[in-house]
Amino acid sequence: MPQLSLFPKFCTALSLDELPGRVAETGLDAVNLLIRPGFWVTPDDALETAPRFVQAIRRAGLAVDFCTWCALPEQILDGEDTLRLFADLGIKGFRLGYYTLRDGVPLSVQLREANEDLQRIVPVLERYGLRAVFQIHHENLVNSTSLAALLMEGLPDQVFGVMLDVGNQGFEGMEYWSRAVKVLGPHWSALGVKDTTVRRIDGVPERQWAPCQEGDSNWADICAAYAESPGRDRDPWVLMPFYHEDDVDRHLAVLREEVAFIRRHLDAAQLQ
């Protein structure tokens, strides 16, 4: 059963005392430990603030198993204190940073260099028992399932996973979900849960973020494909609610509907 965890980017109006209870009301299982400037835990104070964040969330009966860190190998190799912190807190995995798409450099060269870069952190991931998860993102080097599969070639799936992302792939990089099982195999371990839809602005079609229950993606297909992944349930499904960011009450009310929508599809695919 995939764990449903929240990327709490748009909940900063809530204090750490308020956040756990409000998130628990949405029906989610977990909250990502988010390390980012301006949030509850920042890169400068993570060693002090991350334990308080994790304890507060867990006291509300929610898990904190995954971190949105967004680091690349150079930072990871220089940040063993952070990796040790993750292991001590029971964090099982973290999201990697993104590789940018460089002009004038062949795509195959960029993918090979990124793959070689990731190979450098295999020993440190194994030492701390952590999984590094690469999230597909539009406007970056790896924007599709197939490119993620090339990035993962030769990397051990025990310590590397791929987070496909429904919303990001809606903007750029959409492929049949069944293809992911064929080309990613056990590397497909996680999912970014958000969606998009096409709206007409002054008569011009424009793709925009949308709650999953209002989006264009076929969630029955997504769940059915994930059910066939040999890497399923290793890492969470991370809900990324990119809506109503200026109204936390409305934000959480729509998120509650979105969680119920996703759980219905998980039930239908017998993923619960």
Secondary structure, 3 states (H helix, E strand, C coil): CCCEEECCCCCCCCCCCCHHHHHHCCCCCEECEEECCCCCECCCCHHHHHHHHHHHHHHCCCECCEEEEEECHHHHHCCHHHHHHHHHHCCCEEEECCCCCCCCCCHHHHHHHHHHHHHCCHHHHHHHCCEEEEECCCCCCCCCHHHHHHHHCCCCCCCEEEEEEHHHHHHCCCCCHHHHHHHHHHHEEEEEECEEEEEEECCEEEEEEECHHHCCCCHHHHHHHHHCCCCCCCCCEEECCCCCCCCHHHHHHHHHHHHHHHHHHHHHCCCC
